[in-house]
Amino acid sequence: MHVRNVRSDIERVETGLLSAMERHGFEDKSRFALRLALEEALVNAFRHGHKGLNADLPVLVEYQVTPSRVQLSIEDQGPGFQPEDVPDPTLDENLEVPTGRGLLLIRSFMTSVEYIGRGNRVEMTYDRPGSQTG
Amino acid sequence: MSSGGSRLRVKKQDSVTVVEFIDRNILDEANIQQIGEEIAGIVESANAPKLLISFENVDHLSSAALGTLITINNKIKARQGQLRLANIDPQIFEVFKITKLDRLFQIHDTTDSAIKSLS
């Protein structure tokens, strides 16, 4: 699904993902985690990935929900980035810096997070707590 | 979804300005910017402001909202004021813990306890 940086597009994809999770019986805690990860990844894609590019460029969002797992990917059209270059926002010297927490939150709430290719595509997996996966 | 109206409920309790959010979800960047500007207006209109931000009714917030809280905290400190946060939902409190912002902010369970700490 292509998502533009407008609230109606973001809410449409969010509603689709959360409804699919609800149908599969994921609890509120899990839906909170996915909503946060999706919001943070979209903000990163539009604000950083598409920085200096046409503001109307969409990002590609794909997701798959099964009873035990959610897979979510977000791909922007920017030059990509190296996640290891992002400073650790939890260090004392960065605690009062107002930006740079999105990646940390995504990593904390998801089971696994991978940056693909030049770093313009993020693939995340969320395993349902307590489920036997594999 | 952004409208011309305020995104905050503001009341004065003793010497403390208590701010509540109208939105349940503090995610939209335009709304977050408006919230930041409204609270900055409150902070900048007082010397040594005492501000309590209540998260009652808030279900979600993003890292951009955390950034705005940090900016507000910095403005309050610059004016020798004090900031308290209260009524944070356990899931959102987890976000503060992960980012270690529970160390930066003084967080109280209730508005009463936060107001007492400011008096």
gemmi code that builds the backbone of each chain (N, CA, C; Angstrom):
import gemmi

chains = {
    "A": [
        ("MET", (0.841, -1.183, 0.000), (0.000, 0.000, 0.000), (0.886, 1.247, 0.000)),
        ("HIS", (0.574, 2.196, -0.894), (1.346, 3.434, -0.925), (0.732, 4.448, 0.037)),
        ("VAL", (1.582, 5.055, 0.828), (1.120, 5.969, 1.870), (1.823, 7.316, 1.675)),
        ("ARG", (1.023, 8.371, 1.551), (1.595, 9.718, 1.458), (1.667, 10.333, 2.857)),
        ("ASN", (2.416, 11.411, 2.958), (2.592, 12.043, 4.267), (1.390, 12.931, 4.594)),
        ("VAL", (0.236, 12.306, 4.601), (-0.986, 13.010, 5.023), (-1.678, 12.106, 6.037)),
        ("ARG", (-2.332, 12.740, 6.998), (-2.870, 11.980, 8.125), (-3.886, 10.931, 7.679)),
        ("SER", (-4.680, 11.253, 6.658), (-5.720, 10.296, 6.234), (-5.085, 9.010, 5.698)),
        ("ASP", (-3.972, 9.136, 4.956), (-3.284, 7.940, 4.447), (-2.701, 7.121, 5.601)),
        ("ILE", (-2.077, 7.835, 6.540), (-1.418, 7.146, 7.668), (-2.475, 6.418, 8.506)),
        ("GLU", (-3.592, 7.080, 8.728), (-4.641, 6.449, 9.552), (-5.294, 5.276, 8.826)),
        ("ARG", (-5.342, 5.357, 7.498), (-5.944, 4.249, 6.741), (-5.098, 2.978, 6.889)),
        ("VAL", (-3.785, 3.116, 6.743), (-2.935, 1.927, 6.858), (-2.907, 1.433, 8.306)),
        ("GLU", (-2.928, 2.382, 9.238), (-2.914, 2.007, 10.654), (-4.187, 1.233, 11.021)),
        ("THR", (-5.313, 1.748, 10.550), (-6.591, 1.087, 10.845), (-6.612, -0.311, 10.236)),
        ("GLY", (-6.091, -0.444, 9.012), (-6.060, -1.755, 8.363), (-5.229, -2.752, 9.161)),
        ("LEU", (-4.057, -2.323, 9.587), (-3.162, -3.201, 10.349), (-3.789, -3.575, 11.695)),
        ("LEU", (-4.293, -2.580, 12.402), (-4.836, -2.847, 13.739), (-6.103, -3.699, 13.673)),
        ("SER", (-6.907, -3.492, 12.621), (-8.111, -4.319, 12.471), (-7.729, -5.770, 12.198)),
        ("ALA", (-6.719, -5.962, 11.361), (-6.266, -7.327, 11.073), (-5.760, -7.997, 12.356)),
        ("MET", (-5.049, -7.246, 13.164), (-4.549, -7.802, 14.433), (-5.709, -8.143, 15.362)),
        ("GLU", (-6.704, -7.281, 15.376), (-7.859, -7.526, 16.242), (-8.583, -8.809, 15.803)),
        ("ARG", (-8.711, -8.979, 14.492), (-9.380, -10.194, 13.975), (-8.645, -11.456, 14.410)),
        ("HIS", (-7.319, -11.333, 14.526), (-6.529, -12.492, 14.945), (-6.366, -12.558, 16.464)),
        ("GLY", (-7.073, -11.702, 17.173), (-7.100, -11.808, 18.630), (-5.891, -11.250, 19.353)),
        ("PHE", (-5.107, -10.402, 18.688), (-3.975, -9.780, 19.385), (-4.502, -8.820, 20.452)),
        ("GLU", (-3.831, -8.821, 21.588), (-4.282, -7.984, 22.696), (-3.898, -6.525, 22.478)),
        ("ASP", (-4.478, -5.686, 23.315), (-4.242, -4.244, 23.251), (-2.744, -3.909, 23.306)),
        ("LYS", (-2.019, -4.629, 24.164), (-0.584, -4.380, 24.317), (0.160, -4.558, 22.986)),
        ("SER", (-0.230, -5.590, 22.244), (0.413, -5.860, 20.955), (0.041, -4.791, 19.933)),
        ("ARG", (-1.216, -4.387, 19.946), (-1.648, -3.367, 18.985), (-0.969, -2.025, 19.293)),
        ("PHE", (-0.780, -1.750, 20.576), (-0.048, -0.537, 20.969), (1.363, -0.569, 20.373)),
        ("ALA", (2.013, -1.723, 20.488), (3.397, -1.871, 20.008), (3.484, -1.654, 18.491)),
        ("LEU", (2.554, -2.267, 17.762), (2.603, -2.149, 16.300), (2.257, -0.742, 15.840)),
        ("ARG", (1.304, -0.135, 16.513), (0.930, 1.225, 16.121), (2.102, 2.175, 16.313)),
        ("LEU", (2.781, 2.003, 17.451), (3.935, 2.854, 17.730), (5.029, 2.623, 16.690)),
        ("ALA", (5.328, 1.357, 16.410), (6.396, 1.047, 15.450), (6.062, 1.594, 14.062)),
        ("LEU", (4.809, 1.450, 13.651), (4.407, 1.954, 12.339), (4.516, 3.482, 12.298)),
        ("GLU", (4.025, 4.147, 13.340), (4.103, 5.612, 13.375), (5.554, 6.081, 13.309)),
        ("GLU", (6.405, 5.457, 14.119), (7.800, 5.890, 14.171), (8.504, 5.639, 12.836)),
        ("ALA", (8.225, 4.485, 12.227), (8.879, 4.162, 10.952), (8.400, 5.115, 9.851)),
        ("LEU", (7.121, 5.474, 9.878), (6.616, 6.403, 8.855), (7.219, 7.799, 9.049)),
        ("VAL", (7.297, 8.245, 10.296), (7.914, 9.559, 10.550), (9.358, 9.552, 10.063)),
        ("ASN", (10.087, 8.484, 10.357), (11.478, 8.401, 9.903), (11.564, 8.433, 8.381)),
        ("ALA", (10.653, 7.701, 7.721), (10.680, 7.627, 6.261), (10.428, 9.004, 5.642)),
        ("PHE", (9.412, 9.692, 6.150), (9.056, 10.990, 5.555), (10.041, 12.087, 5.980)),
        ("ARG", (10.370, 12.104, 7.270), (11.171, 13.228, 7.765), (12.646, 13.077, 7.390)),
        ("HIS", (13.174, 11.871, 7.515), (14.598, 11.677, 7.258), (14.837, 11.038, 5.882)),
        ("GLY", (14.101, 9.974, 5.573), (14.310, 9.273, 4.297), (14.052, 10.174, 3.102)),
        ("HIS", (12.978, 10.940, 3.165), (12.598, 11.789, 2.031), (13.049, 13.235, 2.204)),
        ("LYS", (13.971, 13.465, 3.128), (14.440, 14.843, 3.357), (15.007, 15.421, 2.052)),
        ("GLY", (14.538, 16.598, 1.666), (15.037, 17.249, 0.451), (14.402, 16.729, -0.824)),
        ("LEU", (13.538, 15.717, -0.717), (12.870, 15.169, -1.902), (11.454, 15.742, -1.990)),
        ("ASN", (10.795, 15.400, -3.083), (9.413, 15.853, -3.282), (8.538, 15.416, -2.092)),
        ("ALA", (7.865, 16.374, -1.473), (7.071, 16.077, -0.265), (5.883, 15.162, -0.569)),
        ("ASP", (5.516, 15.039, -1.831), (4.366, 14.196, -2.186), (4.761, 12.727, -2.411)),
        ("LEU", (6.062, 12.430, -2.357), (6.486, 11.043, -2.605), (5.873, 10.104, -1.564)),
        ("PRO", (5.275, 9.012, -2.018), (4.725, 8.066, -1.042), (5.780, 7.058, -0.568)),
        ("VAL", (5.506, 6.405, 0.546), (6.307, 5.255, 0.970), (5.444, 4.001, 0.782)),
        ("LEU", (6.133, 2.879, 0.675), (5.433, 1.618, 0.473), (5.336, 0.893, 1.816)),
        ("VAL", (4.118, 0.574, 2.222), (3.904, -0.154, 3.484), (3.288, -1.507, 3.156)),
        ("GLU", (3.888, -2.563, 3.667), (3.332, -3.909, 3.475), (3.256, -4.584, 4.838)),
        ("TYR", (2.189, -5.339, 5.044), (2.127, -6.092, 6.301), (1.402, -7.408, 6.090)),
        ("GLN", (1.727, -8.328, 6.976), (1.061, -9.622, 6.961), (0.803, -10.012, 8.413)),
        ("VAL", (-0.420, -10.385, 8.701), (-0.778, -10.725, 10.079), (-1.238, -12.173, 10.115)),
        ("THR", (-0.631, -12.972, 10.971), (-1.091, -14.336, 11.229), (-1.416, -14.421, 12.717)),
        ("PRO", (-2.034, -15.495, 13.176), (-2.378, -15.553, 14.608), (-1.171, -15.440, 15.540)),
        ("SER", (0.016, -15.757, 15.058), (1.164, -15.755, 15.962), (2.176, -14.655, 15.656)),
        ("ARG", (2.012, -13.962, 14.524), (3.091, -13.058, 14.112), (2.563, -11.934, 13.229)),
        ("VAL", (3.219, -10.773, 13.369), (2.951, -9.668, 12.447), (4.263, -9.313, 11.760)),
        ("GLN", (4.219, -9.210, 10.452), (5.388, -8.743, 9.708), (5.014, -7.434, 9.039)),
        ("LEU", (5.910, -6.465, 9.156), (5.610, -5.124, 8.666), (6.864, -4.578, 7.989)),
        ("SER", (6.691, -4.016, 6.797), (7.839, -3.375, 6.152), (7.441, -2.001, 5.643)),
        ("ILE", (8.389, -1.092, 5.721), (8.189, 0.282, 5.235), (9.394, 0.629, 4.368)),
        ("GLU", (9.114, 1.035, 3.138), (10.201, 1.365, 2.212), (10.016, 2.781, 1.687)),
        ("ASP", (11.043, 3.617, 1.895), (10.958, 4.972, 1.342), (11.790, 5.040, 0.063)),
        ("GLN", (11.765, 6.202, -0.587), (12.439, 6.349, -1.874), (13.715, 7.183, -1.742)),
        ("GLY", (14.192, 7.327, -0.512), (15.377, 8.142, -0.247), (16.666, 7.356, -0.398)),
        ("PRO", (17.790, 8.011, -0.071), (19.109, 7.383, -0.251), (19.465, 6.355, 0.824)),
        ("GLY", (18.621, 6.210, 1.849), (18.910, 5.245, 2.912), (19.816, 5.831, 3.977)),
        ("PHE", (20.078, 5.029, 5.011), (20.933, 5.498, 6.103), (21.539, 4.294, 6.810)),
        ("GLN", (22.508, 4.569, 7.657), (23.145, 3.514, 8.449), (22.626, 3.628, 9.881)),
        ("PRO", (21.834, 2.665, 10.341), (21.263, 2.798, 11.689), (22.318, 2.967, 12.775)),
        ("GLU", (23.515, 2.386, 12.541), (24.553, 2.481, 13.585), (25.103, 3.910, 13.711)),
        ("ASP", (24.792, 4.776, 12.732), (25.244, 6.171, 12.812), (24.351, 7.022, 13.716)),
        ("VAL", (23.200, 6.471, 14.107), (22.264, 7.254, 14.933), (22.737, 7.193, 16.386)),
        ("PRO", (22.948, 8.358, 17.022), (23.457, 8.338, 18.403), (22.466, 7.682, 19.368)),
        ("ASP", (23.017, 7.101, 20.438), (22.183, 6.466, 21.460), (21.480, 7.555, 22.280)),
        ("PRO", (20.132, 7.652, 22.162), (19.439, 8.755, 22.857), (19.363, 8.571, 24.361)),
        ("THR", (19.734, 7.383, 24.854), (19.619, 7.147, 26.298), (20.895, 7.538, 27.056)),
        ("LEU", (21.951, 7.916, 26.322), (23.158, 8.379, 27.012), (22.863, 9.703, 27.708)),
        ("ASP", (23.524, 9.915, 28.857), (23.247, 11.130, 29.640), (23.351, 12.391, 28.786)),
        ("GLU", (24.374, 12.418, 27.919), (24.590, 13.661, 27.144), (23.515, 13.875, 26.070)),
        ("ASN", (22.737, 12.819, 25.775), (21.697, 12.964, 24.737), (20.277, 13.026, 25.306)),
        ("LEU", (20.174, 12.904, 26.637), (18.849, 12.775, 27.251), (17.970, 14.007, 27.021)),
        ("GLU", (18.605, 15.169, 26.892), (17.809, 16.395, 26.700), (17.744, 16.814, 25.234)),
        ("VAL", (18.227, 15.947, 24.338), (18.106, 16.226, 22.897), (16.722, 15.752, 22.466)),
        ("PRO", (15.945, 16.637, 21.799), (14.541, 16.277, 21.561), (14.284, 15.259, 20.455)),
        ("THR", (15.295, 14.838, 19.731), (15.042, 13.912, 18.605), (15.854, 12.623, 18.769)),
        ("GLY", (15.566, 11.644, 17.893), (16.418, 10.453, 17.798), (15.953, 9.260, 18.609)),
        ("ARG", (14.659, 9.200, 18.969), (14.188, 8.084, 19.795), (13.351, 7.057, 19.025)),
        ("GLY", (13.018, 7.378, 17.784), (12.146, 6.490, 17.017), (12.721, 5.096, 16.825)),
        ("LEU", (13.989, 5.024, 16.422), (14.599, 3.709, 16.167), (14.651, 2.874, 17.440)),
        ("LEU", (14.995, 3.531, 18.549), (15.067, 2.832, 19.838), (13.712, 2.221, 20.185)),
        ("LEU", (12.644, 3.000, 19.988), (11.307, 2.493, 20.325), (10.923, 1.336, 19.413)),
        ("ILE", (11.228, 1.452, 18.128), (10.913, 0.353, 17.202), (11.638, -0.919, 17.656)),
        ("ARG", (12.931, -0.790, 17.918), (13.723, -1.972, 18.322), (13.201, -2.561, 19.629)),
        ("SER", (12.765, -1.690, 20.534), (12.327, -2.176, 21.844), (11.007, -2.923, 21.773)),
        ("PHE", (10.102, -2.465, 20.925), (8.765, -3.056, 20.899), (8.652, -4.223, 19.922)),
        ("MET", (9.548, -4.294, 18.921), (9.457, -5.377, 17.941), (10.366, -6.543, 18.338)),
        ("THR", (10.042, -7.725, 17.830), (10.878, -8.906, 18.105), (12.178, -8.824, 17.311)),
        ("SER", (12.073, -8.421, 16.042), (13.296, -8.239, 15.246), (13.082, -7.097, 14.256)),
        ("VAL", (14.191, -6.424, 13.949), (14.147, -5.283, 13.026), (15.367, -5.393, 12.119)),
        ("GLU", (15.133, -5.251, 10.822), (16.249, -5.357, 9.882), (16.157, -4.240, 8.847)),
        ("TYR", (17.301, -3.627, 8.559), (17.350, -2.612, 7.503), (17.921, -3.270, 6.263)),
        ("ILE", (17.230, -3.082, 5.170), (17.544, -3.822, 3.950), (18.182, -2.876, 2.936)),
        ("GLY", (19.073, -3.452, 2.126), (19.666, -2.712, 1.010), (20.434, -1.501, 1.500)),
        ("ARG", (20.154, -0.353, 0.899), (20.898, 0.850, 1.271), (20.366, 1.476, 2.566)),
        ("GLY", (19.387, 0.821, 3.169), (18.850, 1.320, 4.453), (17.584, 2.116, 4.281)),
        ("ASN", (16.944, 1.986, 3.110), (15.689, 2.719, 2.883), (14.473, 1.823, 3.075)),
        ("ARG", (14.721, 0.576, 3.484), (13.610, -0.342, 3.750), (13.828, -0.981, 5.115)),
        ("VAL", (12.818, -0.913, 5.962), (12.919, -1.552, 7.270), (11.891, -2.681, 7.320)),
        ("GLU", (12.341, -3.832, 7.773), (11.450, -4.986, 7.912), (11.409, -5.375, 9.385)),
        ("MET", (10.214, -5.461, 9.922), (10.072, -5.781, 11.340), (9.193, -7.009, 11.519)),
        ("THR", (9.489, -7.730, 12.576), (8.662, -8.877, 12.940), (8.246, -8.712, 14.398)),
        ("TYR", (6.997, -9.014, 14.648), (6.502, -9.007, 16.028), (5.887, -10.368, 16.294)),
        ("ASP", (6.465, -11.104, 17.202), (5.910, -12.400, 17.578), (4.948, -12.205, 18.738)),
        ("ARG", (3.794, -12.817, 18.591), (2.791, -12.705, 19.656), (3.357, -13.256, 20.963)),
        ("PRO", (3.245, -12.516, 22.040), (3.809, -13.010, 23.302), (3.239, -14.381, 23.671)),
        ("GLY", (4.115, -15.294, 24.002), (3.677, -16.613, 24.442), (3.366, -17.589, 23.328)),
        ("SER", (3.448, -17.156, 22.070), (3.094, -18.075, 20.985), (4.310, -18.890, 20.561)),
        ("GLN", (4.044, -20.092, 20.080), (5.103, -20.947, 19.538), (5.222, -20.614, 18.063)),
        ("THR", (6.318, -19.996, 17.671), (6.464, -19.627, 16.266), (7.484, -20.526, 15.602)),
        ("GLY", (7.515, -20.442, 14.292), (8.518, -21.185, 13.548), (7.859, -22.207, 12.674)),
    ],
    "B": [
        ("MET", (-7.089, 16.600, 10.367), (-7.718, 16.494, 11.668), (-7.415, 17.726, 12.511)),
        ("SER", (-6.385, 18.473, 12.091), (-6.016, 19.640, 12.854), (-7.050, 20.743, 12.634)),
        ("SER", (-7.474, 21.363, 13.709), (-8.446, 22.430, 13.572), (-7.870, 23.673, 14.229)),
        ("GLY", (-8.634, 24.763, 14.126), (-8.128, 26.008, 14.670), (-8.185, 26.069, 16.180)),
        ("GLY", (-8.920, 25.154, 16.841), (-9.120, 25.221, 18.281), (-7.909, 24.764, 19.064)),
        ("SER", (-7.980, 25.021, 20.389), (-6.890, 24.585, 21.256), (-6.886, 23.066, 21.363)),
        ("ARG", (-5.707, 22.503, 21.520), (-5.587, 21.060, 21.729), (-5.392, 20.743, 23.207)),
        ("LEU", (-5.547, 21.761, 24.047), (-5.284, 21.583, 25.486), (-6.453, 22.082, 26.322)),
        ("ARG", (-6.580, 21.480, 27.505), (-7.426, 22.058, 28.558), (-6.468, 22.601, 29.607)),
        ("VAL", (-6.616, 23.847, 29.942), (-5.675, 24.467, 30.875), (-6.453, 25.026, 32.048)),
        ("LYS", (-6.005, 24.701, 33.263), (-6.621, 25.318, 34.441), (-5.525, 25.648, 35.443)),
        ("LYS", (-5.868, 26.546, 36.337), (-4.906, 26.978, 37.342), (-5.331, 26.388, 38.678)),
        ("GLN", (-4.436, 25.729, 39.358), (-4.743, 25.193, 40.679), (-3.664, 25.710, 41.638)),
        ("ASP", (-4.047, 26.604, 42.530), (-3.071, 27.349, 43.339), (-2.082, 28.039, 42.395)),
        ("SER", (-0.802, 27.776, 42.590), (0.166, 28.467, 41.729), (0.574, 27.596, 40.529)),
        ("VAL", (-0.112, 26.478, 40.368), (0.302, 25.502, 39.344), (-0.639, 25.581, 38.137)),
        ("THR", (-0.069, 25.618, 36.957), (-0.868, 25.529, 35.738), (-0.963, 24.050, 35.349)),
        ("VAL", (-2.203, 23.567, 35.274), (-2.417, 22.149, 34.953), (-2.898, 22.049, 33.509)),
        ("VAL", (-2.179, 21.259, 32.738), (-2.483, 21.109, 31.313), (-2.915, 19.674, 31.048)),
        ("GLU", (-4.048, 19.532, 30.357), (-4.489, 18.203, 29.894), (-4.634, 18.244, 28.383)),
        ("PHE", (-4.496, 17.078, 27.781), (-4.615, 17.000, 26.323), (-6.057, 16.678, 25.936)),
        ("ILE", (-6.494, 17.278, 24.846), (-7.819, 16.949, 24.324), (-7.743, 15.660, 23.503)),
        ("ASP", (-6.625, 15.468, 22.798), (-6.473, 14.290, 21.930), (-6.131, 13.044, 22.744)),
        ("ARG", (-6.717, 11.933, 22.368), (-6.325, 10.655, 22.989), (-5.010, 10.151, 22.396)),
        ("ASN", (-4.768, 10.517, 21.153), (-3.555, 10.064, 20.472), (-2.707, 11.271, 20.096)),
        ("ILE", (-1.495, 11.323, 20.646), (-0.618, 12.452, 20.339), (0.435, 11.938, 19.369)),
        ("LEU", (0.014, 11.842, 18.114), (0.832, 11.204, 17.082), (1.046, 12.115, 15.879)),
        ("ASP", (0.028, 12.868, 15.539), (0.075, 13.677, 14.328), (1.050, 14.842, 14.509)),
        ("GLU", (1.988, 14.970, 13.571), (3.057, 15.958, 13.727), (2.534, 17.383, 13.815)),
        ("ALA", (1.497, 17.677, 13.019), (0.949, 19.036, 13.045), (0.328, 19.322, 14.421)),
        ("ASN", (-0.368, 18.323, 14.974), (-0.960, 18.500, 16.302), (0.120, 18.660, 17.367)),
        ("ILE", (1.162, 17.855, 17.247), (2.250, 17.926, 18.239), (2.905, 19.298, 18.201)),
        ("GLN", (3.070, 19.810, 16.998), (3.667, 21.151, 16.873), (2.760, 22.193, 17.531)),
        ("GLN", (1.467, 22.058, 17.308), (0.523, 23.018, 17.911), (0.556, 22.923, 19.433)),
        ("ILE", (0.585, 21.686, 19.935), (0.652, 21.476, 21.389), (1.908, 22.143, 21.957)),
        ("GLY", (3.028, 21.937, 21.274), (4.295, 22.535, 21.717), (4.209, 24.050, 21.760)),
        ("GLU", (3.594, 24.631, 20.733), (3.492, 26.096, 20.680), (2.558, 26.617, 21.776)),
        ("GLU", (1.456, 25.902, 22.016), (0.515, 26.352, 23.055), (1.157, 26.306, 24.440)),
        ("ILE", (1.872, 25.213, 24.713), (2.500, 25.100, 26.047), (3.651, 26.094, 26.169)),
        ("ALA", (4.386, 26.300, 25.077), (5.477, 27.288, 25.122), (4.904, 28.667, 25.467)),
        ("GLY", (3.718, 28.985, 24.929), (3.070, 30.266, 25.232), (2.784, 30.397, 26.716)),
        ("ILE", (2.337, 29.299, 27.335), (2.044, 29.307, 28.775), (3.337, 29.523, 29.568)),
        ("VAL", (4.370, 28.772, 29.187), (5.644, 28.828, 29.917), (6.253, 30.220, 29.811)),
        ("GLU", (6.188, 30.797, 28.613), (6.871, 32.073, 28.389), (6.108, 33.263, 28.973)),
        ("SER", (4.879, 33.011, 29.428), (4.121, 34.127, 30.001), (4.317, 34.210, 31.517)),
        ("ALA", (5.141, 33.348, 32.084), (5.318, 33.341, 33.543), (6.795, 33.330, 33.912)),
        ("ASN", (7.092, 33.913, 35.076), (8.424, 33.761, 35.651), (8.398, 32.532, 36.543)),
        ("ALA", (9.433, 31.744, 36.521), (9.500, 30.508, 37.313), (8.190, 29.711, 37.217)),
        ("PRO", (7.769, 29.356, 36.005), (6.476, 28.674, 35.851), (6.460, 27.305, 36.542)),
        ("LYS", (5.299, 27.003, 37.138), (5.086, 25.654, 37.695), (4.028, 24.997, 36.824)),
        ("LEU", (4.442, 23.986, 36.107), (3.547, 23.380, 35.123), (3.381, 21.889, 35.401)),
        ("LEU", (2.136, 21.467, 35.371), (1.845, 20.034, 35.504), (1.138, 19.588, 34.226)),
        ("ILE", (1.701, 18.594, 33.569), (1.066, 18.046, 32.371), (0.461, 16.698, 32.751)),
        ("SER", (-0.864, 16.610, 32.611), (-1.558, 15.357, 32.938), (-1.837, 14.586, 31.654)),
        ("PHE", (-1.528, 13.295, 31.697), (-1.751, 12.430, 30.526), (-3.028, 11.600, 30.666)),
        ("GLU", (-3.896, 12.037, 31.564), (-5.185, 11.368, 31.691), (-5.843, 11.347, 30.316)),
        ("ASN", (-6.417, 10.230, 29.950), (-7.121, 10.056, 28.664), (-6.198, 9.881, 27.460)),
        ("VAL", (-4.868, 9.956, 27.647), (-3.972, 9.783, 26.496), (-3.653, 8.290, 26.322)),
        ("ASP", (-3.923, 7.772, 25.127), (-3.697, 6.344, 24.850), (-2.379, 6.082, 24.124)),
        ("HIS", (-1.977, 7.039, 23.282), (-0.773, 6.840, 22.471), (0.009, 8.134, 22.382)),
        ("LEU", (1.341, 8.002, 22.357), (2.148, 9.149, 21.954), (3.384, 8.646, 21.235)),
        ("SER", (3.965, 9.516, 20.440), (5.101, 9.127, 19.608), (6.377, 9.772, 20.138)),
        ("SER", (7.496, 9.412, 19.520), (8.762, 10.013, 19.930), (8.777, 11.514, 19.633)),
        ("ALA", (7.993, 11.934, 18.624), (7.918, 13.379, 18.351), (7.275, 14.111, 19.529)),
        ("ALA", (6.284, 13.471, 20.152), (5.661, 14.072, 21.338), (6.665, 14.117, 22.493)),
        ("LEU", (7.467, 13.071, 22.643), (8.514, 13.088, 23.680), (9.473, 14.251, 23.433)),
        ("GLY", (9.818, 14.460, 22.154), (10.716, 15.560, 21.802), (10.139, 16.903, 22.218)),
        ("THR", (8.846, 17.058, 22.008), (8.193, 18.311, 22.406), (8.232, 18.482, 23.925)),
        ("LEU", (8.022, 17.384, 24.657), (8.098, 17.468, 26.131), (9.502, 17.879, 26.583)),
        ("ILE", (10.504, 17.354, 25.899), (11.889, 17.716, 26.259), (12.129, 19.199, 25.993)),
        ("THR", (11.642, 19.678, 24.848), (11.803, 21.099, 24.526), (11.097, 21.963, 25.568)),
        ("ILE", (9.901, 21.552, 25.983), (9.162, 22.296, 27.019), (9.956, 22.293, 28.333)),
        ("ASN", (10.466, 21.127, 28.683), (11.262, 21.015, 29.915), (12.466, 21.965, 29.873)),
        ("ASN", (13.124, 22.018, 28.709), (14.288, 22.906, 28.569), (13.876, 24.371, 28.725)),
        ("LYS", (12.727, 24.732, 28.156), (12.247, 26.126, 28.269), (11.912, 26.453, 29.730)),
        ("ILE", (11.294, 25.499, 30.428), (10.910, 25.736, 31.832), (12.160, 25.883, 32.699)),
        ("LYS", (13.141, 25.014, 32.437), (14.392, 25.115, 33.206), (15.068, 26.467, 32.975)),
        ("ALA", (15.035, 26.922, 31.725), (15.672, 28.206, 31.388), (15.002, 29.359, 32.129)),
        ("ARG", (13.741, 29.172, 32.517), (13.022, 30.221, 33.253), (12.942, 29.885, 34.745)),
        ("GLN", (13.806, 28.984, 35.190), (13.866, 28.578, 36.617), (12.519, 28.038, 37.102)),
        ("GLY", (11.788, 27.409, 36.217), (10.502, 26.847, 36.596), (10.603, 25.358, 36.903)),
        ("GLN", (9.429, 24.758, 37.120), (9.388, 23.325, 37.438), (8.291, 22.650, 36.619)),
        ("LEU", (8.596, 21.425, 36.175), (7.643, 20.653, 35.379), (7.388, 19.314, 36.064)),
        ("ARG", (6.138, 18.909, 36.101), (5.771, 17.571, 36.567), (4.882, 16.916, 35.516)),
        ("LEU", (4.965, 15.601, 35.425), (4.070, 14.823, 34.572), (3.266, 13.893, 35.477)),
        ("ALA", (2.015, 13.616, 35.087), (1.192, 12.739, 35.935), (0.184, 11.964, 35.109)),
        ("ASN", (-0.391, 10.956, 35.761), (-1.477, 10.136, 35.170), (-1.061, 9.460, 33.866)),
        ("ILE", (0.113, 8.898, 33.859), (0.599, 8.283, 32.618), (0.176, 6.812, 32.586)),
        ("ASP", (-0.488, 6.434, 31.527), (-0.929, 5.061, 31.300), (0.300, 4.122, 31.328)),
        ("PRO", (0.147, 2.900, 31.877), (1.311, 2.009, 31.996), (2.031, 1.741, 30.671)),
        ("GLN", (1.277, 1.621, 29.576), (1.941, 1.370, 28.283), (2.785, 2.574, 27.859)),
        ("ILE", (2.269, 3.755, 28.127), (3.028, 4.953, 27.758), (4.209, 5.139, 28.714)),
        ("PHE", (4.000, 4.769, 29.973), (5.119, 4.862, 30.921), (6.283, 3.975, 30.460)),
        ("GLU", (5.944, 2.845, 29.849), (6.971, 1.958, 29.301), (7.831, 2.710, 28.265)),
        ("VAL", (7.189, 3.559, 27.472), (7.915, 4.361, 26.475), (8.896, 5.319, 27.182)),
        ("PHE", (8.471, 5.900, 28.278), (9.373, 6.767, 29.052), (10.541, 5.964, 29.625)),
        ("LYS", (10.235, 4.735, 30.075), (11.302, 3.912, 30.675), (12.324, 3.485, 29.616)),
        ("ILE", (11.821, 3.044, 28.464), (12.720, 2.583, 27.400), (13.681, 3.699, 26.991)),
        ("THR", (13.133, 4.904, 26.888), (13.951, 6.034, 26.436), (14.727, 6.680, 27.589)),
        ("LYS", (14.535, 6.126, 28.796), (15.177, 6.629, 30.028), (14.726, 8.054, 30.371)),
        ("LEU", (13.627, 8.494, 29.777), (13.116, 9.826, 30.087), (12.417, 9.852, 31.442)),
        ("ASP", (12.191, 8.659, 32.035), (11.679, 8.644, 33.410), (12.728, 9.196, 34.365)),
        ("ARG", (13.997, 9.280, 33.896), (15.060, 9.884, 34.715), (15.102, 11.396, 34.545)),
        ("LEU", (14.671, 11.852, 33.372), (14.729, 13.293, 33.090), (13.535, 14.025, 33.705)),
        ("PHE", (12.360, 13.386, 33.622), (11.132, 14.037, 34.087), (10.762, 13.558, 35.482)),
        ("GLN", (10.113, 14.431, 36.226), (9.542, 14.025, 37.514), (8.112, 13.573, 37.250)),
        ("ILE", (7.891, 12.278, 37.394), (6.610, 11.682, 37.018), (5.875, 11.232, 38.279)),
        ("HIS", (4.615, 11.633, 38.392), (3.798, 11.260, 39.545), (2.600, 10.426, 39.087)),
        ("ASP", (2.110, 9.588, 40.016), (0.943, 8.762, 39.685), (-0.308, 9.620, 39.507)),
        ("THR", (-0.450, 10.633, 40.351), (-1.690, 11.426, 40.337), (-1.369, 12.919, 40.256)),
        ("THR", (-2.378, 13.680, 39.824), (-2.192, 15.134, 39.786), (-2.033, 15.691, 41.199)),
        ("ASP", (-2.766, 15.126, 42.176), (-2.670, 15.618, 43.557), (-1.236, 15.528, 44.074)),
        ("SER", (-0.643, 14.365, 43.839), (0.722, 14.169, 44.321), (1.683, 15.116, 43.585)),
        ("ALA", (1.454, 15.324, 42.291), (2.326, 16.220, 41.530), (2.188, 17.666, 42.021)),
        ("ILE", (0.945, 18.075, 42.298), (0.724, 19.453, 42.762), (1.367, 19.655, 44.137)),
        ("LYS", (1.217, 18.633, 45.007), (1.854, 18.737, 46.350), (3.363, 18.931, 46.204)),
        ("SER", (3.953, 18.240, 45.255), (5.408, 18.320, 45.102), (5.853, 19.690, 44.598)),
        ("LEU", (4.905, 20.460, 44.064), (5.253, 21.784, 43.541), (4.977, 22.900, 44.553)),
        ("SER", (4.313, 22.542, 45.660), (3.924, 23.629, 46.583), (4.931, 23.769, 47.716)),
    ],
}
model = gemmi.Model(1)
for chain_id, residues in chains.items():
    chain = gemmi.Chain(chain_id)
    for i, (resn, *xyz) in enumerate(residues, 1):
        res = gemmi.Residue()
        res.name, res.seqid = resn, gemmi.SeqId(i, " ")
        for name, pos in zip(("N", "CA", "C"), xyz):
            atom = gemmi.Atom()
            atom.name, atom.element = name, gemmi.Element(name[0])
            atom.pos, atom.b_iso = gemmi.Position(*pos), 0.0
            res.add_atom(atom)
        chain.add_residue(res)
    model.add_chain(chain)
structure = gemmi.Structure()
structure.add_model(model)
structure.setup_entities()
